[in-house]
Amino acid sequence: MNTKLGLAAAALVALGSYGCVDRQAQQQAKRTQQIVTDPVQTVAAVPAKVITLTQNLEVTGDVTTSSDSQIGAKTTGRVVTVNVSDGDHVTAGQVVAVQDTAPLQAQLAQAQAGVLTAQASLAQAESSLTQAVRNATINPSRSTAAVLSARASLKQAQANLTKELTGARPQERSQAVAALSSAKANMDMNKKQLDRIKILVEQGALAGSQLDQQEATYESALATYQSAKESLDLLQVGNREEDIDTARDQVAQAEQALQTSEAAKKLDPLYEDQVAAARAGVASARASVTNAQQQVILARQAMSDAVIRSPFDGQVSGKPVEAGTIAGPGTTIMRIIGGQGIYFEGNVPSNLIDRVTAGQPVSVTVSESGSKAYEGKVAAISPLGSSIGRLFTIRVKFVGTPGEVRPGMFATGEIQVQSIPGAVMVPIQAIEDRDGKQVVYIATHGVAKKVVIQPGLKQGDLEQVKGVDAGAQVIIQGQDRLSDGAKVNLTAPVGITAQTSVSSRQG
């Protein structure tokens, strides 16, 4: 008791000597005074709890879906029928609206006629190619033969002209002279024989018929003689000028024919050019056929596009367009929201994003569904954070397909980012700041023991501490007037309910 009085007096002296207010000293003086006046302090304590501590990250955002489509027209036309209304359920491939196809049918017929025309042009081009190939194969041979024939004709004409200019050869003249001599000898012999037969006929020694026969023989011999004489005369006189001119004309004609055939021969390479041009014509015609066929495909596609179908199972959201509306490419016919593939998107701060990994389980609460929690998993994490707030978007896919959850609903997700088994938890109010250190007072055997602790995670009104044993009686009321070693008397806490929460929210 004397020791405690001495401490109190010393404290009072210290306060007086400094002449200033020190709050910590005042509190210590107050505690000392309380100890002096009441050496046994009445305090309340609760046992330190041991739990599996979990840290959860709270993420807020909206329910959305990848199957949210504005169904639009692909071709221009009047909407003739609309088969669904706002709120109707549709299935994938179901016809939801139809546009007028009469103009498209006319376009299809025109495109089909274009195919027939292009095919006819192709057949004509192929025929021209066949003829060009045939000409390129046959005509060069013909032109070569024509050149050879013209050369032969020219050679023959030149030989005839030389013959006409040269005249008869000596051998021909010798033969003509010999033929004339023979004819004259034969004529003279037949003349003598005729004279003898005349005398004998006159004398009656021969019949008159023999005379007639001999006269005929003589006339023949005379004609042969005259012919031989004329042939010899012709050889001696030479060829006539008109025959020579005719031979010259024949040579000129042969030369002109040779020039013509040689000029035609020089045109042989043009046949290959004609083949190339014909091949190009065939290629162009085939391209025209292909283009015409593509026009048919496009026309048929336009016919198909005029029948508007739902791309997936879902529900019509909002009022579709009215029948009679002129719709063009991009015109929205209706909005269909799919019931499959819904997910929840939320934002995570940059300082916590490294604790989130794909596949982590998520408990999702939807605002319209009250406190009911839905199971989900982290499906994707955005690699790029927003410039405002440094938030990263995560996508959480629902496990199963909750029919009551729809795109556009507000939702909150909790992700467990840390779990500490065997964590010792004490009420936050038990922790005191003494001399710059975090301490708690433990009641053991009627004495308060000051324990320096290392604080950890907070869970509701509890905080994780290191340095306190599980089950230790942690003083939560009256610890502000205690000092290490003070005697205490435990009583039940007043107006305090021990917190047992094991979950927290951050984000």
C-alpha positions in Angstrom: 0.0 0.0 0.0 2.8 2.4 0.9 4.5 1.7 -2.5 1.3 2.5 -4.4 0.9 5.8 -2.4 4.5 6.7 -3.2 3.9 6.1 -6.9 0.7 8.3 -6.9 2.6 11.1 -5.1 5.4 10.9 -7.6 3.0 11.2 -10.4 1.3 14.2 -8.9 4.7 15.9 -8.4 5.7 15.2 -12.0 2.5 16.8 -13.3 3.0 19.9 -11.1 6.6 20.3 -12.0 6.0 20.2 -15.8 3.1 22.7 -15.6 1.5 21.2 -18.8 -1.2 18.7 -19.6 0.0 15.3 -20.8 -3.1 13.1 -21.6 -1.3 9.8 -21.3 0.2 10.9 -18.0 -3.2 11.9 -16.9 -4.7 8.6 -17.8 -1.9 6.8 -16.0 -2.4 9.0 -13.0 -6.1 8.2 -13.1 -5.4 4.5 -13.2 -2.9 4.9 -10.4 -5.5 6.8 -8.3 -8.0 4.0 -8.9 -5.5 1.4 -7.9 -4.7 3.4 -4.8 -8.3 3.9 -3.8 -9.5 0.5 -5.0 -6.7 -2.1 -5.3 -9.0 -4.8 -6.7 -10.5 -3.6 -10.1 -13.8 -5.1 -11.3 -13.5 -5.9 -15.0 -15.4 -7.9 -17.6 -13.8 -10.4 -19.9 -14.6 -12.8 -22.7 -12.6 -15.8 -23.8 -10.5 -15.4 -27.0 -12.1 -17.4 -29.8 -10.4 -19.7 -32.3 -12.1 -19.8 -35.7 -11.3 -20.4 -39.3 -10.9 -16.9 -40.5 -12.0 -16.1 -44.0 -11.6 -12.8 -45.9 -14.2 -12.2 -48.5 -14.1 -9.6 -51.3 -17.4 -8.0 -52.2 -18.0 -7.1 -55.8 -21.0 -5.2 -57.1 -22.3 -5.0 -60.7 -25.0 -6.1 -63.1 -26.3 -9.4 -64.5 -25.7 -9.4 -68.2 -25.7 -12.0 -71.1 -23.8 -12.6 -74.3 -27.1 -13.6 -75.8 -28.7 -10.2 -76.1 -29.3 -9.4 -79.7 -31.0 -6.7 -81.7 -32.5 -8.7 -84.5 -32.4 -6.6 -87.6 -33.3 -6.8 -91.3 -30.6 -7.9 -93.7 -32.3 -6.7 -96.9 -34.6 -3.9 -97.8 -38.3 -4.7 -97.9 -41.7 -4.3 -96.3 -42.4 -6.4 -93.2 -45.5 -8.4 -94.1 -45.8 -10.6 -91.0 -44.6 -10.4 -87.4 -45.2 -13.7 -85.5 -44.3 -12.7 -81.9 -45.1 -10.1 -79.3 -43.4 -8.5 -76.3 -42.5 -11.2 -73.7 -43.0 -14.2 -76.0 -40.5 -17.0 -75.7 -38.8 -18.1 -78.9 -36.5 -20.9 -79.9 -33.4 -20.9 -82.1 -34.4 -20.9 -85.8 -38.0 -19.9 -85.1 -39.4 -17.5 -87.8 -40.3 -14.3 -86.0 -41.0 -12.0 -89.0 -41.1 -12.1 -92.8 -40.4 -9.4 -95.4 -42.1 -9.1 -98.8 -40.2 -11.4 -101.2 -42.0 -10.6 -104.5 -39.2 -8.1 -105.7 -36.6 -10.6 -104.6 -38.2 -13.4 -106.6 -38.0 -11.2 -109.7 -34.3 -10.5 -109.0 -33.8 -14.3 -108.6 -35.5 -15.0 -112.0 -33.4 -12.2 -113.6 -30.2 -13.7 -112.1 -31.1 -17.2 -113.4 -31.7 -15.8 -116.9 -28.3 -14.2 -116.6 -26.8 -17.6 -115.9 -28.3 -19.0 -119.1 -27.1 -16.1 -121.2 -23.6 -16.4 -119.8 -23.6 -20.2 -120.4 -24.6 -19.6 -124.1 -21.7 -17.1 -124.4 -19.4 -19.6 -122.9 -20.4 -22.3 -125.4 -19.9 -19.9 -128.3 -16.4 -18.9 -126.9 -15.5 -22.5 -126.5 -16.5 -23.2 -130.2 -14.4 -20.3 -131.3 -11.5 -21.6 -129.4 -11.9 -25.1 -131.0 -12.0 -23.5 -134.5 -8.9 -21.3 -133.7 -7.0 -24.4 -132.5 -8.0 -26.3 -135.6 -6.9 -23.4 -137.8 -3.6 -23.1 -136.0 -3.0 -26.8 -136.6 -4.1 -27.1 -140.2 -3.5 -23.8 -141.9 0.3 -23.6 -141.5 0.6 -27.0 -143.3 -1.7 -25.7 -146.0 0.3 -22.5 -146.4 3.6 -24.4 -146.6 2.1 -26.7 -149.3 0.9 -23.6 -151.2 4.3 -22.1 -151.2 5.9 -25.3 -152.5 3.3 -25.6 -155.2 3.8 -21.9 -156.2 7.5 -22.4 -156.4 7.0 -25.5 -158.7 4.6 -23.6 -160.9 7.1 -20.7 -161.2 9.9 -23.1 -162.1 7.7 -24.8 -164.8 6.7 -21.4 -166.3 10.3 -20.2 -166.3 11.3 -23.5 -168.1 8.6 -22.9 -170.7 9.7 -19.3 -171.3 13.3 -20.5 -171.7 12.2 -23.1 -174.3 10.2 -20.5 -176.2 13.1 -18.1 -176.3 15.7 -20.8 -177.2 13.8 -22.5 -180.0 14.3 -26.0 -181.4 17.4 -27.9 -180.5 19.9 -29.3 -183.2 18.7 -32.8 -182.5 15.1 -31.8 -183.1 16.1 -30.1 -186.4 18.1 -33.3 -187.5 15.1 -35.4 -186.7 12.8 -33.0 -188.7 15.2 -33.2 -191.7 15.3 -37.0 -191.5 11.5 -37.1 -191.2 11.1 -34.9 -194.3 13.6 -37.0 -196.3 11.8 -40.2 -195.3 8.4 -38.6 -196.2 9.7 -37.4 -199.6 11.1 -40.8 -200.4 7.9 -42.5 -199.5 5.9 -40.0 -201.5 8.2 -40.4 -204.6 7.9 -44.2 -204.4 4.1 -44.1 -204.1 4.1 -41.6 -207.1 6.0 -44.0 -209.3 3.8 -46.9 -208.2 0.7 -44.8 -209.0 2.1 -44.0 -212.5 2.7 -47.7 -213.2 -0.7 -48.7 -212.0 -2.4 -46.1 -214.2 -0.6 -47.6 -217.3 -1.6 -51.1 -216.3 -5.2 -50.1 -215.7 -5.3 -48.3 -219.1 -3.9 -51.5 -220.7 -6.5 -53.5 -218.9 -3.9 -55.4 -216.9 -5.2 -54.3 -213.5 -8.5 -53.5 -212.1 -9.6 -49.9 -211.5 -9.9 -50.5 -207.8 -6.2 -51.0 -207.4 -5.7 -47.6 -208.9 -8.1 -46.0 -206.4 -6.2 -47.7 -203.6 -2.9 -46.5 -204.8 -4.1 -43.0 -205.3 -5.2 -42.9 -201.6 -1.9 -44.2 -200.5 -0.1 -41.6 -202.6 -2.3 -38.8 -201.1 -1.4 -40.0 -197.6 2.3 -40.0 -198.3 2.0 -36.6 -199.9 0.3 -35.2 -196.7 3.0 -36.7 -194.5 5.6 -35.1 -196.7 3.9 -31.7 -196.5 3.6 -32.0 -192.7 7.2 -32.9 -192.3 8.2 -30.0 -194.5 6.1 -27.6 -192.4 7.6 -28.9 -189.2 11.0 -28.4 -190.5 10.1 -24.9 -191.7 8.8 -24.1 -188.2 11.9 -25.2 -186.5 14.0 -23.2 -188.9 11.9 -20.1 -188.5 11.6 -20.3 -184.6 8.8 -19.7 -182.0 6.2 -17.0 -182.5 6.3 -13.8 -180.5 2.8 -14.4 -179.1 3.9 -17.7 -177.7 6.9 -16.1 -176.1 4.7 -13.4 -174.6 2.3 -16.0 -173.3 5.2 -17.8 -171.6 6.3 -14.5 -170.1 2.8 -13.8 -168.7 2.8 -17.3 -167.2 6.1 -16.7 -165.4 4.8 -13.3 -164.0 1.6 -15.0 -162.8 3.6 -17.8 -161.2 5.8 -15.2 -159.4 2.8 -13.3 -158.2 1.3 -16.6 -156.9 4.5 -17.4 -155.1 4.6 -13.9 -153.4 1.0 -14.3 -152.3 1.6 -17.8 -150.8 4.7 -16.6 -149.1 2.9 -13.6 -147.6 0.1 -15.9 -146.4 2.8 -18.1 -144.9 4.1 -15.1 -142.9 0.7 -14.8 -141.3 0.9 -18.3 -139.7 1.9 -16.8 -136.2 -1.4 -15.0 -136.2 -3.2 -18.3 -135.8 -1.5 -18.7 -132.4 -2.6 -15.2 -131.5 -6.1 -16.1 -132.5 -5.9 -19.2 -130.2 -4.7 -17.0 -127.3 -7.5 -14.5 -127.9 -10.0 -17.4 -128.0 -8.7 -18.8 -124.8 -9.0 -15.3 -123.2 -12.6 -15.2 -124.5 -13.4 -18.6 -122.9 -11.9 -17.4 -119.6 -13.9 -14.2 -119.7 -17.1 -16.2 -120.5 -16.4 -18.6 -117.7 -15.9 -15.6 -115.3 -19.2 -14.2 -116.6 -20.9 -17.6 -115.8 -19.4 -17.6 -112.3 -20.5 -14.0 -111.7 -24.0 -14.8 -112.9 -24.1 -17.9 -110.7 -23.0 -15.7 -107.7 -25.8 -13.3 -108.5 -28.2 -16.3 -108.2 -26.7 -17.2 -104.9 -27.0 -13.6 -103.7 -30.6 -13.5 -104.8 -31.4 -16.7 -103.1 -29.6 -15.5 -99.9 -31.7 -12.3 -100.1 -34.8 -14.5 -100.3 -33.6 -16.4 -97.2 -32.7 -13.2 -95.4 -36.2 -11.9 -95.9 -37.3 -14.6 -93.5 -36.1 -13.4 -90.1 -35.4 -16.1 -87.5 -34.4 -16.1 -83.9 -30.6 -16.8 -83.5 -31.1 -18.5 -80.1 -33.5 -19.5 -77.5 -34.8 -16.5 -75.5 -37.5 -14.0 -74.9 -38.7 -11.0 -76.9 -37.9 -7.8 -75.0 -40.0 -4.8 -76.0 -42.5 -4.4 -78.8 -41.4 -5.6 -82.3 -41.9 -3.4 -85.4 -45.4 -3.3 -86.9 -46.3 -5.2 -90.0 -46.1 -2.9 -93.0 -42.9 -1.2 -91.8 -40.3 -0.7 -94.5 -37.1 -2.2 -93.1 -33.6 -2.0 -94.5 -30.2 -3.4 -93.5 -29.6 -2.4 -89.9 -33.3 -1.7 -89.1 -34.1 -3.3 -85.7 -37.0 -5.7 -86.0 -37.0 -6.8 -82.3 -34.8 -7.5 -79.4 -34.3 -11.0 -78.1 -32.6 -11.8 -74.8 -31.3 -15.3 -74.4 -31.9 -17.3 -71.3 -28.6 -19.2 -71.6 -25.2 -17.9 -70.9 -26.1 -15.2 -68.4 -23.3 -13.9 -66.2 -22.5 -11.3 -63.6 -19.9 -8.6 -64.2 -18.4 -6.5 -61.4 -15.3 -4.4 -60.6 -12.4 -5.2 -58.4 -9.9 -2.6 -57.1 -6.4 -2.9 -58.5 -4.8 -3.6 -55.0 -7.0 -6.8 -54.7 -7.2 -8.0 -58.3 -4.1 -10.3 -57.8 -6.1 -12.3 -55.3 -8.8 -13.2 -57.8 -8.1 -16.1 -60.1 -10.2 -17.8 -62.8 -12.3 -20.7 -61.4 -12.7 -19.2 -57.9 -16.2 -19.8 -56.4 -18.4 -16.8 -56.0 -21.6 -16.4 -54.0 -23.9 -14.1 -55.9 -26.9 -12.3 -54.5 -29.3 -10.7 -56.9 -31.2 -7.6 -55.6 -34.6 -8.8 -57.0 -34.2 -12.2 -55.4 -33.8 -11.1 -51.8 -31.1 -12.8 -49.7 -31.0 -15.9 -51.9 -27.4 -16.7 -53.0 -26.5 -18.3 -56.3 -23.4 -20.3 -57.0 -21.0 -19.0 -59.6 -17.4 -19.1 -60.7 -14.9 -16.5 -61.9 -14.9 -17.1 -65.7 -12.6 -14.2 -66.9 -10.6 -11.3 -65.6 -10.0 -8.2 -67.7 -6.3 -7.7 -68.3 -6.8 -3.9 -68.5 -8.0 -1.7 -65.7 -10.1 1.4 -66.1 -8.4 4.8 -65.9 -11.0 6.0 -63.3 -10.7 4.3 -60.0 -8.2 1.7 -61.3 -10.8 -1.0 -61.3 -10.6 -4.3 -63.1 -13.7 -6.0 -64.5 -14.3 -9.7 -63.7 -16.9 -12.0 -65.2 -18.7 -14.5 -63.0 -20.6 -17.3 -64.7 -23.6 -18.8 -62.9 -23.5 -22.5 -62.2 -26.6 -23.8 -63.8 -29.3 -21.5 -65.3 -31.3 -19.7 -62.6 -34.5 -18.9 -64.5 -35.5 -16.0 -62.2 -32.2 -14.2 -62.8 -32.3 -12.0 -65.8 -30.0 -9.6 -67.6 -30.1 -6.0 -66.2 -30.5 -7.0 -62.5 -28.2 -5.6 -59.9 -26.1 -8.2 -58.1 -23.4 -8.5 -55.4 -20.8 -11.2 -55.4 -18.6 -12.4 -52.5 -15.3 -14.1 -53.3 -13.2 -15.8 -50.6 -9.7 -14.4 -51.1 -8.1 -15.7 -47.9 -8.6 -18.4 -45.3 -6.7 -18.7 -42.0 -7.5 -21.8 -39.9 -7.0 -21.6 -36.1 -7.1 -17.8 -36.0 -7.4 -16.3 -32.5 -10.0 -13.5 -32.4 -10.7 -10.9 -29.7 -13.2 -8.1 -29.5 -11.8 -4.9 -31.1 -12.7 -2.9 -27.9 -10.3 -5.1 -25.9 -7.3 -3.6 -27.7 -5.5 -0.7 -26.1 -2.8 1.5 -27.4 -0.1 1.8 -24.7 3.2 3.5 -25.3 2.8 3.1 -29.1 2.0 -0.6 -28.9 -1.2 -2.6 -29.3 -1.9 -4.5 -26.1 -4.7 -6.4 -24.4 -5.1 -7.4 -20.8 -5.6 -11.0 -19.9 -7.2 -12.0 -16.6 -5.5 -14.9 -15.0 -5.7 -16.0 -11.4 -7.2 -12.7 -10.4 -4.4 -10.6 -11.9 -4.4 -8.5 -15.1 -1.5 -9.3 -17.4 -0.6 -6.9 -20.2 0.1 -8.8 -23.5 1.6 -7.0 -26.5 -0.2 -8.3 -29.6 0.2 -8.2 -33.3 -3.2 -7.3 -34.9 -4.4 -9.0 -38.0 -7.7 -9.2 -40.0 -10.9 -7.7 -38.7 -14.1 -9.6 -38.9 -17.1 -7.6 -37.8 -16.4 -6.6 -34.2 -13.6 -9.1 -33.8 -9.9 -8.8 -34.7 -7.3 -11.4 -35.3 -4.4 -11.2 -32.8 -1.1 -13.0 -32.3 0.3 -13.4 -28.9 -2.9 -14.4 -27.1 -3.7 -18.1 -26.4 -7.0 -19.5 -27.4 -9.6 -19.4 -24.5 -7.7 -16.7 -22.6 -9.9 -14.3 -20.7 -9.6 -11.1 -22.5 -10.7 -8.0 -20.6 -13.1 -5.9 -22.6 -14.5 -3.6 -19.9 -12.3 -1.7 -17.3 -9.0 -2.4 -19.1 -8.5 1.4 -19.6 -7.7 1.8 -15.8 -5.5 -1.3 -15.5 -1.8 -1.7 -15.3 0.3 -4.8 -15.7 -0.1 -7.0 -12.6 -3.2 -5.2 -11.2 -5.6 -7.3 -9.2 -9.0 -7.8 -10.9 -12.3 -9.2 -10.1 -14.2 -10.6 -13.2 -17.8 -9.9 -13.8 -20.2 -10.4 -16.8 -20.0 -7.8 -19.6 -22.6 -5.1 -19.4 -24.6 -4.4 -22.6 -22.1 -6.3 -24.7 -22.8 -9.3 -27.0 -19.8 -11.2 -28.0 -19.4 -11.1 -31.8 -19.0 -14.4 -33.6 -19.1 -13.2 -37.2 -16.5 -14.9 -39.4 -17.0 -13.1 -42.6 -16.2 -9.6 -43.8 -16.7 -7.5 -46.9 -14.1 -5.4 -48.7 -14.4 -3.6 -52.0 
